[in-house]
Amino acid sequence: MTRGAVRSILVLSGLNTSLNWSNCMKSIGSYEAKTNLSRLLDEVARGETITITKHGLPVALLVPIEPKDKSKAINLVEEIKSFKRIKLPKGTSIKDLIEEGRM
């Protein structure tokens, strides 16, 4: 099976075919994936994407699921925005703080 055939299967299944296989962080053969599934799932839970190959051709991806609760991300964005609103004490500039950090 060629990569084109694999991409055709992905198109028929509705999966994203714009994926560049060579850029995936990790690739593993199907037998090794079956043998080490628990370890692979732990890696995926930490955010890594793993390509499973069969006879050297990619056939599946193990990818982390998106969290259903996006409130943590929203809260983080709000924290970053509020940080920008911090007022410096009178007579202090950003340049002064940078210079102080270099000492």
FENMO-V125043 format. One record per helix or strand. SS is the DSSP state (@ for helix, = for strand). FROM is the first residue (numbers start at 1). LEN is the number of residues. If there is no record, write none. Layout:
# FENMO-V125043
((SS/FROM/LEN) (SS/FROM/LEN))
This chain:
# FENMO-V125043
((@/3/11) (@/21/3) (=/26/4) (@/30/6) (@/37/9) (=/50/5) (=/57/6) (@/71/14) (@/94/9))
